[in-house]
Amino acid sequence: MARRDGLIVGLDIGTTKICVVVAERSETGVDIVGIGTHPSRGLRKGVVVDIDATVDSIKHAVEEAELMADCEISSVYAGIAGGHIRGFNSQGMVAVKEREVSEGDVKRVIDAAKAVAIPMDREVIHVIPQEFIVDDQDGIREPVGMSGVRLEAKIHIVTAAVTSAQNIVKCANKAGLNVIDIVLEPLASAEATLGPDERDLGVCLADIGGGTTDIAVFGDGSIKHTSVLALGGYHISNDIAVGLRTPFEEAERIKKKFGVASARQLASDDLISVPSVGGRRPRQISRKILCEIIEPRVDEILTLARQMLVKAGLENQIPGGVVLTGGCAALEGLTELAEEIFEAPVRLGTPSHIGGLQDVVRGPMYATGVGLVLYGASNARGRATTRFRIRDASIFGRVKQRMRDWFYEGLE
């Protein structure tokens, strides 16, 4: 198996499955050349709770992807999620040195905007510019070269628990992988499922995974809000397992095959066979009973997601509606129920903007994996050999680097 240059690999470490997507750059973007999946055994609510089990699952998924793509995987873009994720907005302002905005000015204003107190137990994952303001002109996306005396920046900062980020990197390293970067999963899913017109108009992405529901709101072409709800498809399956007294794996299978988000949407009330535990005989139950178990939990997830929008004051700023993605989004009738709860148009988000094996990754459960390779393709310039670091070496090192930057800016 040969090592191929130019490959981009996304590693989606989910609560219910590990997904590895391999892509290579093409003239039109990226082509998917391999995919590997394996049940996830070491995570709970998006956070690693068993390193050895997680490493084993990653190795199996990587081996499957390597076989399909006929390559050796060494570096990946890894996704991160979980209830520990926090996103907030910030802004900063600097004086323009030469009456014309330069790259140095942009870097300084972003540094000023992100100069906020971050607790020592948290790590900054993303600093995403939303817009720039030159003097009093707002809505600027690329300020370099513009004339002005004052430059302001509005940014979105995403932080995660240091230990959770460390554990993801540790699991990947133990599986023989180098982590180039850690990416917030809803941002990755947005890369794969949202179009530029939706980002400009205003849209809410809800990535309903196994252990978490990740929310990302876009408007005017940039990210406005991120949050994570510690509920997902795992909780629906667990409700089925308890309610029907059946093993969890059987509950998962029954949910995917017979589940409907709302009992009102049932076309026919068939009987389904439910395996029992402890060697007891399978039982026949009405499909309506199954849906009556599923509906309250789905309603709770969607209602809490809407409440997050209301709390952030964004419920009236998503004329583009809601896009549902993630493995649980494939549940029959979910989009119709979501339209009632959000009171907005809702569609299912599946990966697009890709070539190659696009029919293999067409489902919403692959949105994060495909989004990670798209993120890697657009952000890989000059970073292909860098490793993700959990904090800089020391405060002294950061101060020394800042002084060096100032010195060289003065020489320009």
C-alpha positions in Angstrom: 0.0 0.0 0.0 1.7 3.2 -1.2 1.8 6.6 0.5 0.2 9.1 -1.9 0.8 12.9 -1.7 -2.0 15.4 -1.8 -4.5 13.3 0.0 -6.9 15.0 2.5 -8.4 12.8 5.2 -11.2 13.7 7.6 -11.7 11.8 10.9 -15.2 12.1 12.3 -15.0 10.7 15.9 -18.7 10.3 16.7 -20.6 8.9 19.6 -22.1 6.0 17.6 -19.6 5.7 14.7 -16.1 6.5 13.6 -16.0 7.7 10.0 -12.8 8.3 7.9 -13.2 10.0 4.5 -10.3 10.2 2.1 -10.2 12.7 -0.8 -7.8 14.1 -3.3 -7.8 17.5 -4.9 -9.1 17.8 -8.4 -9.6 20.7 -10.9 -13.2 21.2 -9.7 -12.5 20.8 -6.0 -12.1 17.4 -4.2 -12.9 13.8 -5.2 -13.8 11.3 -2.6 -11.6 8.2 -3.1 -12.2 6.2 0.0 -14.4 5.9 3.1 -14.2 3.7 6.2 -16.7 3.4 9.1 -16.8 1.4 12.3 -19.1 1.5 15.4 -17.7 3.8 18.1 -17.3 2.2 21.5 -15.4 4.7 23.6 -17.4 7.9 23.5 -20.3 9.4 25.4 -22.1 12.6 24.4 -19.3 13.4 21.9 -16.5 13.1 24.5 -13.9 10.3 24.8 -14.5 8.2 27.9 -12.4 5.1 26.9 -9.2 5.8 25.0 -8.3 2.2 24.2 -11.8 1.4 22.8 -11.8 4.6 20.8 -8.3 3.9 19.4 -9.4 0.4 18.3 -12.5 1.8 16.5 -10.3 4.5 14.8 -7.9 1.8 13.6 -10.7 -0.3 12.1 -12.2 2.6 10.3 -8.8 3.8 9.0 -7.9 0.3 7.7 -11.2 0.1 5.8 -10.6 3.6 4.2 -7.0 2.6 3.3 -8.2 -0.5 1.5 -10.8 1.4 -0.5 -8.5 4.2 -1.4 -5.4 2.0 -1.8 -3.2 4.4 0.2 -1.5 4.8 3.6 -3.1 7.4 5.9 -0.9 9.3 8.2 -2.4 12.8 8.7 -6.0 13.8 9.4 -8.3 16.7 10.1 -10.3 15.6 13.2 -13.7 16.7 14.3 -14.6 17.8 17.8 -18.0 18.2 19.5 -19.6 17.7 22.9 -21.4 19.7 25.6 -18.1 21.4 26.6 -18.0 23.5 23.3 -18.6 27.2 23.8 -18.9 29.9 21.1 -19.1 33.6 21.6 -18.6 36.8 19.6 -15.9 39.5 20.2 -14.6 42.6 18.4 -11.5 44.7 18.4 -10.2 47.9 16.9 -6.7 49.3 15.8 -5.4 52.3 14.0 -4.3 51.8 10.4 -0.6 52.5 10.1 -0.1 53.7 6.5 -3.6 55.0 5.9 -4.1 51.8 3.8 -5.1 48.5 5.4 -2.3 45.9 5.2 -2.1 42.2 6.1 -0.3 43.3 9.3 -3.2 45.5 10.2 -5.7 42.7 9.7 -3.6 40.4 11.9 -3.3 43.0 14.6 -7.0 43.7 14.7 -7.9 40.0 14.9 -5.3 39.7 17.8 -7.0 42.6 19.5 -10.5 41.1 19.1 -9.4 37.7 20.5 -7.6 39.3 23.5 -10.3 38.1 25.9 -9.9 36.1 29.1 -10.0 32.4 28.4 -9.9 30.1 31.5 -6.8 27.8 31.7 -9.0 24.7 31.3 -10.2 25.8 27.9 -8.6 25.9 24.5 -9.4 28.2 21.5 -10.3 26.0 18.6 -11.4 28.6 16.0 -11.1 32.3 15.6 -13.4 33.1 12.6 -13.7 36.7 11.2 -17.3 37.7 10.7 -16.8 41.2 9.2 -14.4 44.2 9.1 -15.3 47.8 9.6 -13.0 50.5 8.0 -13.8 53.8 9.6 -17.6 53.7 9.5 -18.1 51.4 6.5 -19.2 48.0 7.8 -19.9 44.7 6.0 -16.4 44.4 4.6 -15.1 40.8 4.1 -11.6 41.6 2.7 -10.3 45.0 3.9 -6.7 44.7 2.6 -5.9 47.6 0.3 -8.7 49.8 1.5 -8.0 53.4 2.6 -8.9 54.3 6.2 -7.5 55.4 9.6 -9.4 52.9 11.8 -10.0 49.2 11.4 -12.4 47.1 13.4 -13.1 43.4 13.3 -16.0 41.3 14.6 -15.0 37.7 15.1 -16.5 34.4 16.4 -14.4 32.5 18.9 -15.0 28.8 19.6 -13.4 27.2 22.7 -13.3 23.6 24.0 -12.2 21.9 27.2 -8.5 21.3 27.0 -8.7 17.7 28.2 -11.3 16.8 25.6 -9.2 18.2 22.8 -6.1 16.5 24.2 -7.9 13.1 24.4 -9.0 13.4 20.7 -5.4 14.1 19.7 -4.1 11.3 22.0 -6.5 8.8 20.5 -5.5 9.7 16.9 -1.8 9.6 17.8 -2.2 6.1 19.4 -3.8 5.0 16.2 -0.7 6.1 14.3 -2.2 9.4 13.0 -1.0 13.0 13.0 -3.7 15.6 13.7 -3.2 18.5 11.3 -6.1 20.5 12.9 -9.1 20.1 15.1 -12.4 21.3 13.5 -15.7 22.0 15.2 -18.1 19.5 13.7 -21.0 21.8 12.8 -18.6 24.0 10.9 -17.4 21.0 9.0 -20.9 19.8 8.2 -21.7 23.4 7.0 -18.9 23.1 4.5 -20.5 20.0 3.0 -24.2 20.9 3.1 -24.8 24.7 2.8 -24.7 26.8 -0.3 -23.3 30.4 -0.5 -26.9 31.8 -1.0 -28.0 30.2 2.3 -25.1 31.6 4.2 -25.7 35.0 2.9 -29.5 35.0 3.5 -29.3 33.4 7.0 -29.7 29.8 7.9 -29.5 27.5 10.9 -27.7 24.1 10.6 -28.7 21.5 13.1 -26.3 18.4 13.0 -28.2 15.7 14.9 -25.6 13.1 15.7 -25.5 10.1 18.0 -24.6 11.9 21.3 -25.0 15.6 20.5 -27.0 18.0 18.4 -24.7 20.8 17.1 -26.1 24.1 16.1 -24.5 26.7 13.8 -26.2 29.9 12.6 -24.9 31.7 9.5 -25.8 35.1 8.1 -24.3 37.7 5.7 -21.9 34.9 4.6 -20.3 34.3 8.0 -20.8 32.4 11.2 -23.1 34.1 13.8 -23.6 31.5 16.5 -22.5 28.0 17.6 -23.8 25.9 20.4 -23.9 22.2 21.3 -26.9 20.3 22.8 -25.9 17.1 24.7 -28.8 15.1 23.2 -28.9 13.0 20.0 -29.9 9.8 18.3 -28.4 7.7 21.1 -31.0 8.9 23.5 -33.8 8.0 21.1 -32.4 4.5 20.8 -32.0 4.2 24.5 -35.6 5.2 25.1 -36.7 2.5 22.6 -34.5 -0.1 24.4 -36.0 0.8 27.8 -39.5 1.2 26.6 -39.7 -2.0 24.6 -37.3 -4.0 26.9 -34.9 -4.9 24.0 -31.1 -4.9 23.6 -29.7 -1.5 22.5 -28.4 -2.8 19.2 -31.8 -4.1 18.3 -33.4 -0.8 19.4 -31.0 1.0 17.0 -32.0 -1.3 14.2 -35.7 -1.0 14.9 -35.4 2.8 15.0 -33.7 3.0 11.6 -36.1 0.5 9.9 -39.5 1.3 11.4 -39.1 4.6 13.3 -41.1 7.7 12.4 -40.6 11.0 14.1 -44.4 11.5 14.8 -47.2 8.9 15.2 -49.4 11.2 13.2 -47.3 10.6 10.1 -47.8 6.8 10.2 -49.2 5.5 6.9 -50.1 2.1 8.4 -50.1 0.7 11.9 -48.3 -2.6 11.2 -47.0 -5.1 13.8 -43.3 -5.4 14.2 -41.2 -8.1 15.9 -39.2 -7.0 18.9 -36.4 -9.3 20.3 -36.4 -9.7 24.1 -33.6 -9.9 26.6 -32.6 -12.9 28.7 -33.5 -15.5 26.0 -37.2 -14.7 26.1 -39.3 -15.1 22.9 -39.7 -12.0 20.6 -42.9 -10.0 21.0 -45.2 -8.4 18.4 -46.0 -4.8 19.1 -47.8 -2.0 17.2 -45.6 0.4 15.2 -47.7 3.2 16.7 -46.3 2.3 20.1 -42.8 2.6 18.8 -43.5 6.1 17.3 -45.1 7.2 20.6 -41.8 6.4 22.3 -39.7 8.2 19.6 -41.8 11.4 19.3 -41.3 12.9 22.8 -37.5 12.7 22.6 -37.4 14.0 19.0 -39.7 16.8 20.1 -37.5 17.6 23.0 -34.3 17.8 20.9 -35.9 20.1 18.3 -37.6 22.3 20.9 -34.3 22.7 22.8 -32.6 23.6 19.6 -35.2 26.2 18.8 -34.8 27.6 22.4 -31.1 28.0 21.8 -31.9 30.2 18.8 -34.4 32.2 20.8 -31.9 32.7 23.7 -29.3 33.9 21.2 -31.9 36.3 19.6 -31.6 34.7 16.2 -35.0 33.0 15.7 -36.0 35.8 13.3 -32.7 36.0 11.4 -32.9 32.7 9.5 -35.0 33.4 6.4 -33.1 30.6 4.7 -34.7 28.2 7.2 -33.2 25.2 8.9 -31.0 22.5 7.5 -31.0 19.1 9.3 -28.0 16.8 8.9 -26.2 14.1 10.9 -27.2 10.4 11.2 -30.4 11.0 13.1 -31.7 13.5 10.4 -32.5 10.5 8.2 -35.3 9.5 10.6 -38.6 9.4 8.6 -40.8 12.4 9.1 -38.2 14.5 11.0 -38.2 17.4 8.5 -42.0 17.7 8.7 -42.0 17.8 12.5 -39.1 20.3 12.5 -41.0 22.6 10.3 -43.8 22.7 12.9 -41.5 23.4 15.8 -39.1 25.9 14.1 -42.0 27.5 12.1 -39.5 27.8 9.2 -38.7 25.9 6.0 -36.6 22.8 6.8 -34.6 20.6 4.4 -32.4 17.6 4.7 -28.7 18.4 4.3 -26.6 15.9 2.4 -22.9 16.3 1.2 -22.4 18.3 -2.0 -19.6 20.2 -3.8 -17.7 16.9 -4.3 -16.7 14.4 -7.0 -15.5 10.9 -7.0 -17.5 8.4 -4.9 -20.2 11.0 -4.2 -23.0 8.4 -4.3 -21.3 6.5 -1.5 -21.3 9.5 0.9 -24.7 10.8 -0.2 -26.4 10.3 3.2 -26.5 13.0 6.0 -24.5 10.8 8.3 -21.4 11.5 6.2 -21.8 15.3 6.2 -19.2 15.9 8.9 -16.6 13.5 7.4 -17.0 15.1 3.9 -17.0 18.6 5.5 -13.7 17.9 7.2 -11.9 17.1 3.9 -13.5 20.2 2.3 -12.3 22.3 5.2 -8.8 20.7 4.9 -8.8 21.5 1.1 -9.6 25.2 1.7 -7.3 25.6 4.7 -4.3 23.4 3.8 -2.0 26.0 2.2 1.2 26.1 4.2 -0.2 23.9 7.0 0.2 20.4 5.6 3.0 19.5 8.0 1.9 21.3 11.1 0.6 19.5 14.1 -2.2 20.6 16.3 -0.8 21.9 19.6 -2.7 22.1 22.9 -1.6 25.6 23.9 1.6 27.4 23.1 4.7 26.3 25.0 4.7 29.2 27.4 3.7 32.8 28.0 7.3 33.8 27.4 7.3 32.2 24.0 4.1 34.0 23.0 5.5 37.4 24.2 8.7 36.8 22.3 6.9 36.0 19.1 4.7 39.1 19.5 7.8 41.3 19.9 9.4 39.7 16.8 6.3 40.4 14.8 6.3 44.0 15.9 10.0 44.4 15.0 9.6 43.0 11.5 6.4 45.1 10.9 8.5 48.2 11.8 11.1 47.3 9.2 8.5 47.0 6.4 
